[in-house]
Amino acid sequence: MLAKIFTAKISVRARDLIAGGVLGLINYAAIYYLVKVLSVEGWQSSQLFPIYSVGVVSLSSLLAMILFKERLSRLKKLGLSVGLLAVGLLNQ
């Protein structure tokens, strides 16, 4: 990718760099807090990772619906529902 950018085969806009930086900061914060929660007494990784995974997918889907006007198909809605139900059952 960097080779294509430097050979001018791909142009990079300032807004792309800003969006990439914001996404990188969000990902960094998510991993930082994930590691912090893993060190909290009473939380097991077998509980935390499913919550984290479903949370990422759910938040991504919600943002795609809001920002990009994406519509969720029945299959996607079913998948999100089953994932949330599974996390709920795992944490009982």
N, C-alpha and C positions, 0 to 999 in steps of 0.2 A: 504494500500500500504506500509506504513512504517513497519507494522508488518511483512509483507512478506519479506521486505528487511532485517530486523533485524533477521529473522529466516532463512535467506539464501536461501529462495525459489526463490528470484529474485536477479539477479546480476545487479549492477549499474556500468556503465563505466564512466570514467571521461568525455568523449565526450558527454554523455547523460546529465550530470550535467551542462556542459558548454552550451550546446544547450538550456537546460531548463532555465538557468540563462539569456541567451541572449533573449529568448522569453519573459521572465518575465520583463526584462528591456524595451523591445519594447512595451509590453502591458501597463506598468506603464507610459511610455512617452505618449502613445496614450490617456490614460485616463486623464493624467495631462493637456495635451493641449486641450482636449475636454472641461474640466472644465474651463480653461482659456478663450477659445473662447465663452463659454456660458456667461461669464461676460462682453464681449465686447458689447458696445452699437450698436444696429442695427441688431444683430443676434438673431433670435428666435429659441427656441429648436425644433419647428416644421420644421424648415429649416435645422437645423444642424444634427439632428439624422438620417434622411434619407441619407444625404451626407456621414456621418460617416459610416453608415451600408453598403452602396453600396461600399464605398471606401475600407473597410476591405475585403469584399467579392472579389472585383476586384483585389486588391493587392494580396490576398491569391491565387487566380486563376492564376495570372501572375507568381507569385513565384513558384507555383506548376508546371507550364509549363516549366519554366526555370530550376529549380533545380531538379525536378523529372521526366522531360520529359513527363508529363501527357498531354494527348490530351483532348481537350474539345469536348464533344458531341454537336450535334445540339441543344439539349434541354438546355444544360448548356449555350451555346452561346446565345440562345434566352432569357434565364432568365437574364443573365448579361445585354443584350441589353435593355430589358424591364425595368430592375431596373435603369439603367442609364437614360433612357428616362423619367421614372417617377420622378427621382430626378430633371432633367431638367425642367419638367413641374411644379413641386412643387415650384421651386424657381423663377418663372416668376411673 
